[in-house]
Protein backbone atom coordinates (compact mmCIF):
# COMPACT_ATOMS: atom_id res chain seq x y z
CA UNK A 1 0.00 0.00 0.00
CA UNK A 2 1.49 3.35 -1.11
CA UNK A 3 -0.02 5.53 1.66
CA UNK A 4 1.17 3.19 4.43
CA UNK A 5 -2.34 2.63 5.81
CA UNK A 6 -3.29 -0.88 6.94
CA UNK A 7 -6.60 -2.50 6.05
CA UNK A 8 -9.27 -2.39 8.78
CA UNK A 9 -9.18 -5.30 11.21
CA UNK A 10 -12.39 -7.31 11.30
CA UNK A 11 -13.34 -8.63 14.70
CA UNK A 12 -14.35 -12.29 14.74
CA UNK A 13 -16.91 -13.56 17.23
CA UNK A 14 -17.14 -17.32 17.83
CA UNK A 15 -20.42 -18.96 16.98
CA UNK A 16 -20.76 -20.40 20.47
CA UNK A 17 -20.27 -17.05 22.21
CA UNK A 18 -22.16 -16.75 25.47
CA UNK A 19 -23.64 -13.41 24.44
CA UNK A 20 -25.19 -14.83 21.30
CA UNK A 21 -28.93 -15.19 20.69
CA UNK A 22 -28.95 -18.79 21.91
CA UNK A 23 -27.90 -17.64 25.36
CA UNK A 24 -30.44 -14.85 25.77
CA UNK A 25 -33.07 -15.98 28.18
CA UNK A 26 -34.42 -15.65 31.68
CA UNK A 27 -33.82 -16.96 35.17
CA UNK A 28 -36.56 -19.53 34.60
CA UNK A 29 -34.36 -21.63 32.35
CA UNK A 30 -30.75 -22.51 31.71
CA UNK A 31 -30.53 -19.73 29.13
CA UNK A 32 -29.65 -17.12 31.73
CA UNK A 33 -27.31 -14.39 30.56
CA UNK A 34 -26.68 -10.71 30.62
CA UNK A 35 -27.87 -8.62 27.69
CA UNK A 36 -25.68 -8.95 24.63
CA UNK A 37 -23.02 -6.29 24.34
CA UNK A 38 -20.29 -5.53 21.82
CA UNK A 39 -17.86 -4.69 24.61
CA UNK A 40 -18.28 -6.96 27.63
CA UNK A 41 -17.16 -5.69 30.97
CA UNK A 42 -13.72 -6.70 32.28
CA UNK A 43 -15.33 -8.67 35.09
CA UNK A 44 -17.44 -10.68 32.67
CA UNK A 45 -14.44 -11.55 30.51
CA UNK A 46 -12.83 -13.43 33.40
CA UNK A 47 -15.86 -15.68 33.81
CA UNK A 48 -16.52 -18.95 32.04
CA UNK A 49 -17.87 -18.49 28.51
CA UNK A 50 -21.41 -19.52 29.50
CA UNK A 51 -21.58 -17.85 32.92
CA UNK A 52 -22.75 -14.36 33.77
CA UNK A 53 -22.61 -12.55 37.13
CA UNK A 54 -26.34 -13.11 37.46
CA UNK A 55 -25.77 -16.85 37.22
CA UNK A 56 -23.38 -16.60 40.16
CA UNK A 57 -25.87 -14.58 42.22
CA UNK A 58 -28.68 -17.02 41.48
CA UNK A 59 -26.39 -19.97 42.22
CA UNK A 60 -25.51 -18.48 45.61
CA UNK A 61 -29.19 -17.93 46.38
CA UNK A 62 -30.00 -21.45 45.21
CA UNK A 63 -27.30 -22.92 47.44
CA UNK A 64 -28.73 -21.20 50.51
CA UNK A 65 -32.26 -22.25 49.57
CA UNK A 66 -31.26 -25.88 48.98
CA UNK A 67 -29.30 -26.15 52.26
CA UNK A 68 -32.06 -24.61 54.37
CA UNK A 69 -34.82 -26.76 52.96
CA UNK A 70 -32.68 -29.91 52.97
CA UNK A 71 -32.15 -29.42 56.71
CA UNK A 72 -35.88 -28.92 57.25
CA UNK A 73 -36.71 -32.02 55.20
CA UNK A 74 -34.18 -34.07 57.16
CA UNK A 75 -35.74 -33.00 60.46
CA UNK A 76 -39.26 -33.79 59.24
CA UNK A 77 -38.26 -37.20 57.89
CA UNK A 78 -36.23 -38.27 60.94
CA UNK A 79 -38.75 -37.22 63.59
CA UNK A 80 -41.66 -39.59 64.11
CA UNK A 81 -43.70 -37.05 66.03
CA UNK A 82 -43.79 -34.73 62.99
CA UNK A 83 -46.27 -36.81 61.00
CA UNK A 84 -49.36 -34.65 61.41
CA UNK A 85 -51.07 -33.25 58.28
CA UNK A 86 -49.78 -29.76 59.07
CA UNK A 87 -46.17 -30.96 58.95
CA UNK A 88 -46.86 -32.80 55.68
CA UNK A 89 -47.88 -29.48 54.13
CA UNK A 90 -44.72 -27.85 55.48
CA UNK A 91 -42.71 -30.75 54.06
CA UNK A 92 -44.32 -30.26 50.65
CA UNK A 93 -43.31 -26.60 50.72
CA UNK A 94 -39.77 -27.51 51.78
CA UNK A 95 -39.48 -30.12 49.01
CA UNK A 96 -40.64 -27.63 46.38
CA UNK A 97 -38.21 -24.96 47.56
CA UNK A 98 -35.39 -27.50 47.72
CA UNK A 99 -36.01 -28.42 44.07
CA UNK A 100 -36.04 -24.73 43.18
CA UNK A 101 -32.67 -24.17 44.86
CA UNK A 102 -31.20 -27.32 43.31
CA UNK A 103 -32.46 -26.18 39.91
CA UNK A 104 -30.70 -22.84 40.24
CA UNK A 105 -27.46 -24.57 41.21
CA UNK A 106 -27.84 -27.02 38.31
CA UNK A 107 -28.34 -24.07 35.98
CA UNK A 108 -24.99 -22.64 37.04
CA UNK A 109 -23.25 -26.00 36.59
CA UNK A 110 -24.75 -26.55 33.14
CA UNK A 111 -23.79 -23.10 31.95
CA UNK A 112 -20.27 -23.58 33.27
CA UNK A 113 -19.79 -26.91 31.50
CA UNK A 114 -21.76 -26.59 28.26
CA UNK A 115 -20.97 -23.95 25.64
CA UNK A 116 -23.34 -23.40 23.98
CA UNK A 117 -26.11 -24.75 26.17
CA UNK A 118 -28.21 -27.34 24.37
CA UNK A 119 -31.95 -26.93 23.94
CA UNK A 120 -32.54 -30.14 25.89
CA UNK A 121 -30.76 -28.70 28.94
CA UNK A 122 -32.67 -25.43 28.61
CA UNK A 123 -36.05 -27.17 28.46
CA UNK A 124 -35.18 -29.68 31.17
CA UNK A 125 -34.12 -27.04 33.68
CA UNK A 126 -37.09 -24.87 32.74
CA UNK A 127 -39.39 -27.81 33.52
CA UNK A 128 -37.73 -28.42 36.89
CA UNK A 129 -37.93 -24.78 37.94
CA UNK A 130 -41.49 -24.39 36.69
CA UNK A 131 -42.55 -27.48 38.65
CA UNK A 132 -40.72 -26.35 41.79
CA UNK A 133 -42.02 -22.79 41.90
CA UNK A 134 -45.56 -23.90 41.04
CA UNK A 135 -45.51 -26.50 43.81
CA UNK A 136 -44.11 -23.92 46.23
CA UNK A 137 -46.91 -21.47 45.48
CA UNK A 138 -49.58 -24.18 45.70
CA UNK A 139 -48.13 -25.43 49.00
CA UNK A 140 -48.30 -21.90 50.40
CA UNK A 141 -51.95 -21.76 49.39
CA UNK A 142 -52.60 -25.17 50.97
CA UNK A 143 -50.99 -24.07 54.26
CA UNK A 144 -53.12 -20.92 54.28
CA UNK A 145 -56.32 -22.87 53.61
CA UNK A 146 -55.38 -25.34 56.35
CA UNK A 147 -54.90 -22.53 58.86
CA UNK A 148 -58.16 -20.89 57.87
CA UNK A 149 -60.22 -24.08 58.16
CA UNK A 150 -58.54 -25.01 61.44
CA UNK A 151 -59.72 -21.72 62.90
CA UNK A 152 -63.04 -21.29 61.12
CA UNK A 153 -64.30 -24.89 61.51
CA UNK A 154 -62.21 -26.12 64.42
CA UNK A 155 -64.68 -28.78 65.59
CA UNK A 156 -65.39 -30.50 62.27
CA UNK A 157 -62.19 -29.87 60.30
CA UNK A 158 -59.88 -31.52 62.83
CA UNK A 159 -61.85 -34.76 62.45
CA UNK A 160 -61.98 -34.56 58.65
CA UNK A 161 -58.30 -33.67 58.18
CA UNK A 162 -56.89 -37.18 58.25
CA UNK A 163 -53.44 -38.30 57.18
CA UNK A 164 -54.65 -40.24 54.08
CA UNK A 165 -56.70 -37.26 52.93
CA UNK A 166 -53.70 -34.93 53.22
CA UNK A 167 -51.44 -37.40 51.39
CA UNK A 168 -53.96 -37.74 48.57
CA UNK A 169 -54.31 -33.98 48.30
CA UNK A 170 -50.55 -33.49 48.12
CA UNK A 171 -50.24 -36.24 45.51
CA UNK A 172 -52.82 -34.47 43.33
CA UNK A 173 -51.03 -31.15 43.88
CA UNK A 174 -47.65 -32.52 42.81
CA UNK A 175 -49.08 -34.36 39.81
CA UNK A 176 -50.64 -31.11 38.62
CA UNK A 177 -47.37 -29.21 39.07
CA UNK A 178 -45.42 -31.98 37.32
CA UNK A 179 -47.82 -31.79 34.41
CA UNK A 180 -47.34 -28.03 34.24
CA UNK A 181 -43.56 -28.39 34.37
CA UNK A 182 -43.55 -31.02 31.62
CA UNK A 183 -45.04 -28.61 29.08
CA UNK A 184 -41.73 -27.04 27.93
CA UNK A 185 -39.93 -30.39 27.39
CA UNK A 186 -42.98 -31.74 25.53
CA UNK A 187 -42.89 -28.94 22.97
CA UNK A 188 -44.73 -26.03 24.55
CA UNK A 189 -41.90 -23.52 24.20
CA UNK A 190 -40.71 -20.69 21.98
CA UNK A 191 -37.27 -21.94 20.94
CA UNK A 192 -38.53 -22.80 17.46
CA UNK A 193 -40.25 -19.41 17.06
CA UNK A 194 -38.29 -16.68 18.89
CA UNK A 195 -40.89 -14.05 18.01
CA UNK A 196 -43.34 -15.68 20.44
CA UNK A 197 -40.89 -15.70 23.37
CA UNK A 198 -41.66 -13.82 26.56
CA UNK A 199 -39.25 -12.32 29.06
CA UNK A 200 -39.35 -15.74 30.77
CA UNK A 201 -37.71 -17.70 27.99
CA UNK A 202 -38.38 -20.49 26.90
CA UNK A 203 -42.01 -19.77 27.85
CA UNK A 204 -44.21 -18.16 25.25
CA UNK A 205 -46.03 -14.90 25.84
CA UNK A 206 -49.32 -16.70 26.44
CA UNK A 207 -47.74 -19.09 28.94
CA UNK A 208 -46.03 -16.27 30.82
CA UNK A 209 -49.28 -14.30 30.91
CA UNK A 210 -51.15 -17.31 32.26
CA UNK A 211 -48.57 -17.86 34.98
CA UNK A 212 -48.60 -14.18 35.93
CA UNK A 213 -52.38 -14.09 36.23
CA UNK A 214 -52.32 -17.32 38.26
CA UNK A 215 -49.76 -15.93 40.72
CA UNK A 216 -51.67 -12.67 41.11
CA UNK A 217 -54.91 -14.59 41.71
CA UNK A 218 -53.14 -16.86 44.20
CA UNK A 219 -51.79 -13.88 46.12
CA UNK A 220 -55.23 -12.24 46.17
CA UNK A 221 -56.81 -15.44 47.49
CA UNK A 222 -54.14 -15.85 50.19
CA UNK A 223 -54.65 -12.21 51.19
CA UNK A 224 -58.41 -12.77 51.44
CA UNK A 225 -57.95 -15.88 53.61
CA UNK A 226 -55.54 -14.14 55.97
CA UNK A 227 -57.97 -11.24 56.36
CA UNK A 228 -60.66 -13.76 57.27
CA UNK A 229 -58.28 -15.39 59.76
CA UNK A 230 -57.68 -12.03 61.43
CA UNK A 231 -61.41 -11.33 61.56
CA UNK A 232 -62.19 -14.70 63.17
CA UNK A 233 -59.31 -14.33 65.63
CA UNK A 234 -60.51 -10.91 66.79
CA UNK A 235 -64.06 -12.20 67.12
CA UNK A 236 -62.92 -15.12 69.26
CA UNK A 237 -60.83 -12.80 71.42
CA UNK A 238 -63.82 -10.59 72.14
CA UNK A 239 -65.87 -13.58 73.32
CA UNK A 240 -63.43 -14.52 76.10
CA UNK A 241 -63.24 -12.82 79.47
CA UNK A 242 -59.47 -12.18 79.37
CA UNK A 243 -59.82 -9.91 76.39
CA UNK A 244 -56.92 -7.63 77.28
CA UNK A 245 -54.38 -10.44 77.21
CA UNK A 246 -55.73 -11.97 74.03
CA UNK A 247 -55.93 -8.73 72.10
CA UNK A 248 -52.19 -8.21 72.52
CA UNK A 249 -51.51 -11.73 71.26
CA UNK A 250 -53.93 -11.25 68.39
CA UNK A 251 -52.24 -8.03 67.36
CA UNK A 252 -48.90 -9.81 67.39
CA UNK A 253 -50.37 -12.50 65.14
CA UNK A 254 -51.71 -9.86 62.78
CA UNK A 255 -48.26 -8.30 62.58
CA UNK A 256 -46.78 -11.70 61.71
CA UNK A 257 -49.38 -12.28 59.00
CA UNK A 258 -48.76 -8.81 57.60
CA UNK A 259 -45.03 -9.54 57.41
CA UNK A 260 -45.71 -12.83 55.59
CA UNK A 261 -47.97 -11.13 53.04
CA UNK A 262 -45.58 -8.21 52.55
CA UNK A 263 -42.68 -10.59 51.91
CA UNK A 264 -44.65 -12.62 49.39
CA UNK A 265 -45.87 -9.48 47.62
CA UNK A 266 -42.40 -7.93 47.46
CA UNK A 267 -40.81 -11.09 46.07
CA UNK A 268 -43.39 -12.27 43.54
CA UNK A 269 -45.88 -9.57 42.56
CA UNK A 270 -43.38 -7.29 40.71
CA UNK A 271 -42.08 -10.20 38.62
CA UNK A 272 -45.62 -11.39 37.86
CA UNK A 273 -46.71 -7.92 36.72
CA UNK A 274 -43.53 -7.41 34.70
CA UNK A 275 -43.91 -10.76 32.94
CA UNK A 276 -47.50 -9.84 32.11
CA UNK A 277 -46.81 -6.43 30.55
CA UNK A 278 -43.14 -6.54 29.48
CA UNK A 279 -41.93 -6.96 25.94
CA UNK A 280 -39.02 -9.30 25.07
CA UNK A 281 -37.17 -6.32 23.62
CA UNK A 282 -36.78 -4.82 27.10
CA UNK A 283 -33.28 -5.08 28.63
CA UNK A 284 -32.85 -8.51 30.15
CA UNK A 285 -31.29 -7.02 33.28
CA UNK A 286 -34.77 -5.91 34.40
CA UNK A 287 -35.87 -9.53 34.52
CA UNK A 288 -32.92 -10.46 36.70
CA UNK A 289 -33.56 -7.61 39.13
CA UNK A 290 -37.08 -8.95 39.67
CA UNK A 291 -36.28 -12.67 39.52
CA UNK A 292 -33.60 -12.65 42.22
CA UNK A 293 -36.03 -11.65 45.03
CA UNK A 294 -38.45 -14.33 43.81
CA UNK A 295 -35.69 -16.92 44.15
CA UNK A 296 -34.76 -15.62 47.60
CA UNK A 297 -38.36 -16.05 48.75
CA UNK A 298 -37.71 -19.79 48.88
CA UNK A 299 -35.10 -19.05 51.55
CA UNK A 300 -37.66 -17.18 53.64
CA UNK A 301 -40.28 -19.96 53.58
CA UNK A 302 -38.43 -22.49 55.79
CA UNK A 303 -37.80 -19.79 58.40
CA UNK A 304 -41.38 -18.53 58.46
CA UNK A 305 -43.24 -21.83 58.17
CA UNK A 306 -40.71 -24.32 59.53
CA UNK A 307 -38.05 -23.17 61.95
CA UNK A 308 -40.41 -20.85 63.86
CA UNK A 309 -42.56 -23.83 64.87
CA UNK A 310 -41.80 -24.87 68.49
CA UNK A 311 -42.04 -28.59 67.72
CA UNK A 312 -39.71 -28.27 64.75
CA UNK A 313 -37.30 -26.20 66.83
CA UNK A 314 -37.23 -28.93 69.47
CA UNK A 315 -36.73 -31.65 66.87
CA UNK A 316 -34.03 -29.59 65.15
CA UNK A 317 -32.06 -29.32 68.39
CA UNK A 318 -32.34 -33.06 68.93
CA UNK A 319 -31.36 -33.68 65.30
CA UNK A 320 -28.25 -31.50 65.51
CA UNK A 321 -27.19 -32.62 69.01
CA UNK A 322 -28.45 -36.20 69.44
CA UNK A 323 -25.98 -37.21 72.17
CA UNK A 324 -25.26 -33.96 73.97
CA UNK A 325 -28.83 -33.16 74.97
CA UNK A 326 -30.41 -36.18 76.65
CA UNK A 327 -32.46 -34.03 79.00
CA UNK A 328 -33.73 -31.86 76.19
CA UNK A 329 -34.80 -34.91 74.20
CA UNK A 330 -37.13 -35.88 77.06
CA UNK A 331 -38.52 -32.35 77.26
CA UNK A 332 -37.12 -31.71 80.76
CA UNK A 333 -34.78 -28.83 79.97
CA UNK A 334 -36.52 -25.76 78.46
CA UNK A 335 -34.97 -24.50 75.20
CA UNK A 336 -34.33 -20.99 76.53
CA UNK A 337 -32.04 -22.39 79.26
CA UNK A 338 -30.35 -24.95 77.06
CA UNK A 339 -27.19 -23.13 76.04
CA UNK A 340 -26.58 -21.45 79.40
CA UNK A 341 -26.81 -24.80 81.17
CA UNK A 342 -24.69 -26.79 78.75
CA UNK A 343 -21.98 -24.18 78.21
CA UNK A 344 -21.51 -23.35 81.90
CA UNK A 345 -18.62 -25.11 83.72
CA UNK A 346 -19.54 -27.86 86.14
CA UNK A 347 -18.45 -25.78 89.13
CA UNK A 348 -20.79 -22.94 88.14
CA UNK A 349 -23.89 -25.02 87.53
CA UNK A 350 -26.60 -24.79 90.13
CA UNK A 351 -27.20 -27.95 92.16
CA UNK A 352 -29.80 -30.15 90.56
CA UNK A 353 -29.85 -28.25 87.22
CA UNK A 354 -30.33 -31.53 85.41
CA UNK A 355 -33.69 -31.92 87.15
CA UNK A 356 -34.86 -28.38 86.56
N, C-alpha and C positions, 0 to 999 in steps of 0.2 A: 504494500500500500504506500503510495507516494506521500500522503499527508501525515503518515505515522500514526493514524488513529487505528485502534483495534476494533474488531467487530463486537457488537453488543453480546454480552454473556446471557444465555438463556438459562433460567433456573429450572431445574428438573425436580418434580415432586413424585415420589414413589406412589405406585397405584394403591398400595396398602396403607397409606398414611392415615394416622389416627384422626386427622381432622377432615377426612374425606366424607362424602355424603353417607357412606355406609355406617359411619360411626355416629352420626347425628341422631340423637334420640332423647330419652327421658330417664329419670330415675326408676321408672317402672320396669325397665328391661335392662338387658346387658349392653344396650347401645348408648350408655351414658357417656357424654363428652362435653367439653366446653364448646362454645360456638366456634366455627371455623374462622381462622384468621391467617392472613398472609405472613404475618410476623409474630410467631408465638413468643410468649414471654420467656425470659431466661429460666425461670423456675420450671416452666412446663417442659423445656427442652431437656432437663435432667431426668425427667420421669421416663417410665417405660413407654414404648410407642403407643400402646392402647390404654394408657392410664392418664386421667386428668386429676387435678386437685380435688374436684368434687367427688371422684371415686374414692379417694383416700378419706375424705370427711364422712362419706356414707359408710365406708368400711369400718371406720372407728365407731360410728354410731351403731352399726350392726353388731359389732363385737360386744359392745356394752349390753345391747338388747338381748343377744343370744346368751350371754353369761348370766344375766339376771334371771331370765325366764327358765334357763336350764336348772339353776339352783332352786327356783320355786317348784318346778316339776319334780325334781329329785325329792324334795321335802314331801310333796303331796303323794308321791308314789311309795315312799318308804315309811309313811306313817299310817298305821291302820285306822287310827281314830279319825282321819281326814277322808272319810268315804261318804259323807253326807252329800245330797244333791247340790248344795251351795258350793262345796269345794270342787265338785265336778265341773261346774260352770267356770269357776276360777281356773281350774286346770285346762279347760278348753281355751280360755283366753291366753293363758301362758303358752300353750302349745302353738297357737296361731302367731303370737308375737315372737316365739323362738324361731319358727319357720321364716318369719319376715327378716329377723336379724341374720339368720343363716343364709338367706337369699342375697342379702346385701353383701355379705362377706364373699359368697360364691361369685357374685358379679365382679368384685375386685380381682379375685383369682383368675377368672376367665379372661378378663381384659388384660391382665398382666401376662398371661401365657399365650393367648391367641391373638394374632395380628394378620389379617383383619378377623374380627369376630364373625363366626358363621351364623347364618340365619337360624339354624337349629338351636344354637346356644341362646340366641336372643329370644326366641319364642319359648324355649324351655324355662328360662329364668323369669320371663314375663308371666308365664303360667303359675310358677311357684309364688311369686310376689302377689299376683292378683288373688290367688287362693288364700294366702296368708292374711293379707289386709282385709279381705272380705270376711273371713272367719273371725278376725279380731273385732271388726265392727259388729257383726252379728252376735258374738259372744258378749260384747258390752250391752247390746240391746237385751239379750237374754238375762243378764245379771240385773238390769234395771227392772225388767218385768217381774223377775223373781222377788225383788225387794218390794215392789209395789203390791203384788198379790199377797206376800207374807204379812204386810201391814193392813191392807184393805180387807182381806178375807182370811184373817188369822186362824179362825176356827176350822174352816173347811179346807183351806189350801194346804195346811200342814199334813192333813190326812191324804189328800190327793197327790201330793208331790212325793211320789215314791222313787226309789232308785231305778227300777226298770223304765219308768216313764221318762226320767231325766236322761238316761242313756239312749233311749230311742229318739228323743228330741235332738240330742247332740249328734247322733248318727245322721239324722235327716239334715241337720244344719251343715255338717261337714260334706255330705254328699252333694248338697246344693252348691257349696263353695268350690268343691272340686270340679263340678260341672262347669261353673263359671270360669275357673282358671284354665280348663282344658280348651276353651274356645280359641285362643291364639295358636296353640300348636296344631289344632285341627283345621286351620285355614282361615279363621276369622281375624285377619290382620291386614295391615296396609303396606307390607313390604313389597308386594307385587304392584301396587298402585300408590306411589308416594303422594299423589295429590290428595288422597283421602286421609292422610295421616293427621293425627291430632298432636297436641303438645305432649301427650303421653304415648309416644311411639313404643311399640308397634300397634297400639289401639287406634281404630278409626275414629273419626269425629263423632259418629253416632254412638259408638261404644263409650267413648269418654263422656259424652253428654249424658248417657244413661247412668253411668257410674256417679257422675256429679250430682244428678238429681236424686239418686238413691241415697247418697251420703247426706245430702241436705235434708231429705225427708226423714232419715234415721235420726239425725241430730234433733230435728223438730219434735219427733215422737219421744225421744229420750228426755228432752226438755219438758214436754207436757207431763210425762210420768213423774219426773222429779218434783214438778210443781204440785201434782196431786199428792205425792208423798209428804211434802211439807204441809199441805192443807190438812191431811189426815192426822199428822203428828201434832199439829197445833190443836186440833179438835180434841184429840185424846188427852192432851195435857190440860185442857180447860175442864175436863170432866173428872179430874182427880183432885183430891183435897190439897195435896202439896204442890200447888200450881207454881209457886215461886221457884222451887228447886227445878221443876221440870222445864219451865220456860227457858231457863239458862241453858240446860242441856239441849233443848230443841233449837235454840238459836245457834248453838255450836254446831249442831248437825246441819242446819241450813247453811252455815258458812262453809262446811266441808263440801256439801253438794254444790254450792256455787263455785267453789274452787275446781271441782271435777268438771263441771260444765264449761267453765272458762278455759280450762286447759284443753279440753276436746275441741272447743270452738276455735281457739288460737291455732291449734295444730292442723286441723283438717278443713275448716270452712274456707279459708283463703285459697287453698289448693283446689277445692271443689269448684268454687266460683271461677277461678282462673281457667281451669280446664273446660268449663262450660262456655266461656265467652272469648277465650284467647284464640288467636290465629297461629298456625304453625310458623308463620314468618316472623313472629316475635322473637327477640333474643332468647336463646335457650337458658341463659343464666337466670332469668326470671323463674323458670320452672324449678331450678335447683334451690333458689332461695325459699320457695314455698314447699318443696318436697322434703327438705332436711328436717323442719319441725314435725312434719307428719311421720317421718321415720323415728324421730326421737320420742314421739308419743308412746311408742311401744316400750320405751324404757320407763315411762311414768306409770303404766298400767300395773306392773307387778308391785310397785311401791304402794299405790293407792288401794288396789283390790286384794293384794296378797300379804305383803309384809306388815301391814297395819293391823291385820287380824290377830287378836291375842292368841288364839289357838295355833295359828301358823307361826307366830313368834316363839311360842313355847316349843313347838316341834322343830323349828329352825335351830334353836339353841341346843336341843338334844341331838340334832343331826350333826351339828358342827363340833360338839364336845360330848361324844357319847360316853367317854370313860371318866371325864373330869367332873361331871355334874350328876352324881347319883342321887343327891337329895332333890335336885331340880327336876329330874325325871319323874320322881314320885309326887311332884307338886308340893313339896314341903317348904322349899326355899322360894320366896317371892322373887320375881325377876328383877325388881328395882334394887334388891339388896344382893344380887348375885355377884357382881364384880367386886363390890367392896368386901364381901365375905371371903371370896376366893383369893383375891390379891393381897389381903392383909396377912402379915406374918403370924405364925402360930402364937407367939407371945402376946400379940396385940388383939387377938380374937377374944370376944366376950365368952365367958364360960357358958357352955350349952348352946353355942350358936348353931350347931348342927340340928338341934331340935326346935329352933325358932321358926 
